[in-house]
Amino acid sequence: MNPMRVLSLLALLVVAAMGSPSGRMNDNSVNQALKPSQWLSSQQLEAIPSVDDLTLERLERMSLEKGAELLQQVYHLSQINHDVEPNYVPSNVQVYVPQINGEKIVAPINEITQRLKQQKQNFGQDEVTIIVTGLPQTSETVKKSTRKLVQAYMQRYNLQQQQQEGQKYSRSSEEDNKKTSSEEDYSELAKNANTNTGDIIVVDLGSTLTNYKRYAMLDIEKTGAKLGKWIVQLTSELELPYETIHMIGQNIGAHVAGAAANEFTRLTGHKLRRVTGLDPSNIIAKNRNTLSGLSRGDAEFVDAIHTSVYGMGTPIRSGDVDFYPNGLGAGVPGADNVVEAAMRATRYFAESVRPGNERSFPAVPANSLKQYKQNDGFGKRAYMGIDAAYDIEGDYILQVNPKSPFGRNAPAKKQNNYHGIHNGWQNEKDY
């Protein structure tokens, strides 16, 4: 199926969705949408304009309900004949490695390994977290969520340095010898946090998905294979232990992360430690007779957080354990549109990464939100986020707050500032 045909089908659905006064499709239009060739000729289908105007910005201007409905219609129409095949593989994806001083090491993916060898000594001695973005950073909602995730890891991986800086400042002070409130905060964080030192790599796949066509037609398997080959190179040339690598993918980036982990295993015979999917997306373009997307077995442990099940995301189980904040809904409390709902998974995970917040999101196995609210869940309690235990499996439900802090067990006082974090990554205005 050629790209124009794909775009025509997607455009057709937009037209159908917008044709009724309420934006809803009536029963007749639903029946028609199931077999568009019965009520439009191929010439008419081909003549329908492109859907390049179906952007994140447009979705952000729509209500959560209307945006979710539109995306579901786009998905279902694209799957009618099962012949919408992926044909977009991005090249020259940019990668950046944030530094404690607020700077970044930035390079295309095929150059970043050499740059790290030249500029950053002892890279990867401890944990390595690879974040794969899945939506363009042109959206402020997406940009802010990604920034918070990076900031959270900068805090987590540099807590010891932060404490040393705070103690150094206190010793040089001419005030009395009592502990400062900052030092007490550091002590409390150190006591409650299960932190480690490490490095962050951001693979900015999302910024290559500049229009809906690229997003819809992304070849997940080929893109993931390229990323998997790069991880093999990274572990080999920088002598990184593969057991320390945790891949985190946002939206469609979650599926790419799964494919990359699979490729790494195919090439090396080893599995990465963990892959986390943050609101794994619905997959519009699929290869025939090929299973695509994030799934259990892609790494030693695979977990997923679903926050826009019937919007940009998918209700399909994607990992060893799948978390559904507030159950199977189009969105979550406080999210006004499908983009915000999709990025809430990133916000939740970022909150759990912050030192002392690792267990802010307790969850229990349950079949519905109603069952959860009635305290009628079953099985072992788990914690959504960075502290998810590797021996849990199945579907877990929990409730979240509509505003930050989102975790029901989050500390009452928001931790807005940490000594030792350069203002380039830690600005109070971001919170």
N, C-alpha and C positions, 0 to 999 in steps of 0.2 A: 504494500500500500504506500503510495507516494506521500510526501509530507503535506502537499497541498490538500490532498484528500483527507488526511488526518485533521488538518486545521479546519477544513470545511465541516467535518463531522462535529468537531468541538464547537465551531461557530454556530452550527445548527442548533445545538443544545442550548447555547446562550440565548439565541433568538426564541426558542421554545419556552425557555424559563421566563424570559422577560415579556412574553406575549400576553399573558393573562394579567389582569389588573393587580392581583395580589402578589405576582411573581411566582405563584404556585402553578403547577401543571395539573389540569383537571384530568378525569379518568380517560377521556378520549385522547388527550394529548399524550398521556402515558402510554396508551396502547399504540398510538402512532409512533412514538419515540422508539418503541421496541423494534419496528420495522420501517425505518425512514424511507427505504427504497420503494415502499408501496405507495407513498403519498408525495414523493418528490423524485423527479427523474435524476439520472446521474449528472446530466448537464446542469440542472438546477443546484444539485449538491456541490458540484465543482465551482459554481458561480458565487456561492456564499462567501462573503469577505472573510479575511483572516481574523483570528481572535487575539491579535497582539495586544489589544486593549484590555485583555483579562490579566491584570497585573496585581501584584501584592497591594499596591496603593488602592486599587479599585476594591479589592476584597476587604481592605481595612475600612473603607467607607461604608460597606454594607453591614447590616446587623449580623450577629452571629448566626441566627436561624437562616436568613436568606443566603448568606455565604456558604453555609454548610450544605444547604439544599442544592445550590448551584453546582458545587463541587461534586456532590454525589451524582447529579445528573450527568455531568461531564464524564465521570468515571464509568457509569453504567452504559452510556452510549458508546464509549470507546471500546467497551468489551463485547458488544453485540456479536460481531462476527469473529472475534478473537484474532484479528489480523492487523492490529495496530502494533507494528514492530519498532523497537528502539533503534534510533540511527544517529544519536548525538553522543560523541565522546569528546569531552573537553581536552584541550591541549594547553600546556603552559600554565597549569594551575599554580597560583601563588601560595607560598608557605611562609609563615612567620613564627619566630621563636621569641617570646617576650622575655625581657631581662629585668632584673630587680631594680635597675636604675631608670626604668621607664622606657628604655630604647627597645628596638626590635631588630633581630636578624631576619632580613626579608630576601627571598629569592624564589625563582621558579622551582618546582619540585625536582627537576632534574639537576639543579645546581645546589640545593640546600645542604646536601650531605657534605660536599666539599667545603662549603662556607662554614659549617659547624666544626669541621676538622681544623680549619684555619683560625677561627675566632673564639671558640668556646672550649676551654680545657675541661676535662673530666665530665663531659656531657654524658648523661645517661648512667651515671654510677649507681643511682638509686632508681626510683620509679620514673617511667616515661609515660606521659599521658598525651595521646594523639587525638585532637578534636577535629572532626570533619564537619564543616558547616554544610547546611543543606538549602539555605535560602539566601537571597542577595542581601548584602549589608546596606543596601540603599534604603531599606525600611528601618526606621528608627526603633521600632519594636524588636526587630531581629538584631540590630546592631547593639542595642542596650542589653539584651539577654546574653548575647555572646560575650560582651565585655564583662558582664557580671560573673560568667563562668570562668573566664580567664583570671579575673581579679581574685576570685575565690581560691583558685589553685595557687596563685602567687602568694596569697596569705598562708595557705596550708603548707606549701613547700618551704616557706621562709620564716616560719614561726620562731624557730630557734634564733635566727638572726635578729628578728624583731625583739625578742626578749633580751638579747644581749645589748642591743641598741638602747632599749629602755633602761636597763640596769646601768649601763655606762652613763647615760644622761643623769640618772638619779645620783650616782656616786660623785659626779662633778658639780652637783648642785650645792649651793651654800645654805640650803634650807636644813631643817632638822633631819635626824636620821630615820624618821618614820617612813614606812613604805608609802610611795605615792599610789594614787588610785590606779594609775596606768600599770604599775608593777603588780598590783593585786589582780588586775584584769588578766595580765600575762600569766600569773601563777594559776589562776582559775582555768584559763584556756589550756595551759599545759597539762593540768590535772585531768581535765575532761576530754581532751582531744587525743585521737589516735592518729597522729600525723607522721609524716615521713618527709624526707627531702626528695626533690625530684625536678624534672624538667617538663615543659609544656611545648608541644608543637601544634600549630593550628594550620590545617590544610583547608584553605578557603575555597572549597568547591562551590559553595553557594554563590560566590560573586561571578562565576562563569554562567550561571543560570539567569541571564539577564532578561529573558522573556518567557512567557508561558510555554511556547513551543519547545524551547530547550529543556525546561523542567519536565514537560510531559513526555518528551522523546528521549530522555537520558538513557543511555545504555548502561545499566547498573553493573552488569557482569564485566563488560570490557573496561569500564572506568575503575571498578574495584580491582580488576586484575592488574592494571597499571599501578595502582596504589600498593597492592600486595607485593609486586616486584620491587617497588621502591623501599618497602619496609625490610625486605630481604637484604637489599643493598645497605640500608641504614644499620641493621644489626651486624652485618659483616664488617663494614668498613670502620664503624665506630666501636665495634666489639660490645654491643649492647646485649645483655641477656634477654631473650625473647619472653622469658617468664615475668619480666617486670613491666611489660607493655600493656596498657589499658587504652583501648580505642573507644571513643565516644562519638556517635554520629547523630546529627540533628536531622529530623524529617527524612528526606530522601537520602541524605548523607548517612543515615543509619543503615540503610540497605547496602550502600557502597562500602561502608565499614565492614559489614558482614561478608561481602564478596571479597574484600581485600584480605580479611583474616583467612578465608577459605583458600585464596591463592597462596598466601604465605604457607599454609599447611601443605598444600599440594607440592610446593617447591622445596620445602625443608623437611617435611614429615613431622613438624612440631606445631603445637597449637599456642596461640597467644593466650595470655592469662585471662583477659576479660574484654568483652565488647558490650557496650551499653547503647541502646537505642533510645533517643529522646524524641518521643512522638513519631515513631516510624510512619512514613507516609503511605497512602494508597499508591500502588504502582499502576500507572496508566498504560504505558507501552511495555509489552512483555514478549519475550521470544517464545515461539511455539514449542511446546513439549519440553520446556526448560523451567525448572523451579528457580524463581528469583526471589531475592529479598532476605532480610535478616531472619535467622532461625537458630534454634538450639543446635549445638554442635559446631557452630562457627568458631567458638573459642572454648577454653576450659569452662568458662561461665559466661552466659549471655542473659542480660536483664533488659527490660524495656519499660518505659513509662509512657502511658497513653493518655493524652490530654485533649485530643480533638478527634475522637473515634469516628464521628460521622462528618468531619470537616476535612481538614488537610490530612488527617491521620487515618489509621485503619484499626478495626476492632480485632483483627486476626492476631492470635498469639504469635509472638515473635521471638521468644527466648525460653530459657529454662524457667524464668519467673517473669510474669508480666503484672505491672502495677496499674490499677485504674483509679486514679483520684476521683472520688465522687461517682464511681461506677461508669456504666456505658452511656455517655452523653455526648452531644455535639461539642461541648466545651466544659469548662470548670468555673467555679465561682470567681467573679470579678473580671472575667475575660469578655470583652465587648464584641470581638470579631474573631474570625477563624484564624487569622495570623497570630493574634495575641494568645488564643487558646493553644495553638500549636507550640508556641514558644514558652508556655508555662512549664512544660516538662524541663526545659533548660533552666528556668528560674528555680524550680524545685531542687533540681540536682545541684545547682550552684549553691543554694542555701545549705544543703547537706554537706557540701565540701568545706564550708567555713569552719575553722577550728572551734570545737565545742558544740556544733550543731549536727553532728553525725547521726544522731538518733531523734531528729525532730519530726520524722514522718513514720510513726508506727502503723503497720498494716496487718490485717489478718486475712486468711483465705475466706472467701465468701462468694456466693453465686449472684448476689445483687446488693445494691446499696441498702435496700430495705432490710435484708438479712443482717447486713453489717450494723445498721443503726439499732437493731433489736438485740445487739450483742450475741447474735446467733451464728457467728463465724465459726470456723472449725480449723483445727490444726495449729501449727506453730506460728507465733507472732514473728513478723519480719520488719525490717526497717528499709523503706524506700530510699534510694540514694547511694552515697559513697559507701555506707556501712552494710549494704545488703550482704547477707551471709551466702556463701557459695553452695551451701547444701540445701537450699530451699528450691521449690519448684511449684508451678501452678499459677493460678490467678489470685491476686491479692487486691483488696479494696481498702481505701482509707478516705478520711475527710480532710480537707485543707481549708485554710483561711482565704478569704477573697483578696486580702492585701498582705504585703510583706510585714512581718514574717509569716510565711505561708504554712509552715509546719505547726501542727497543734501542740507539739512539745517543744517548740522553739523558745529560747530564752526571752523573757519579757522585754529586756533592754536590747535594742538593736546595736550591733557593734559597727559603728560607722567609720571608725578610724583606727589604724594600727601604725605605730611607729615602725620605721624600717621599710615601708612601702612608698616608692617614689610617686609623686603626684601624677605622673603620666599614667599610672594604672589605678591609683586609689584617690579619687576625688569625692569629697563629701557630697557634692551636688549630684553624684550618680545614685545616691540613695534617698 
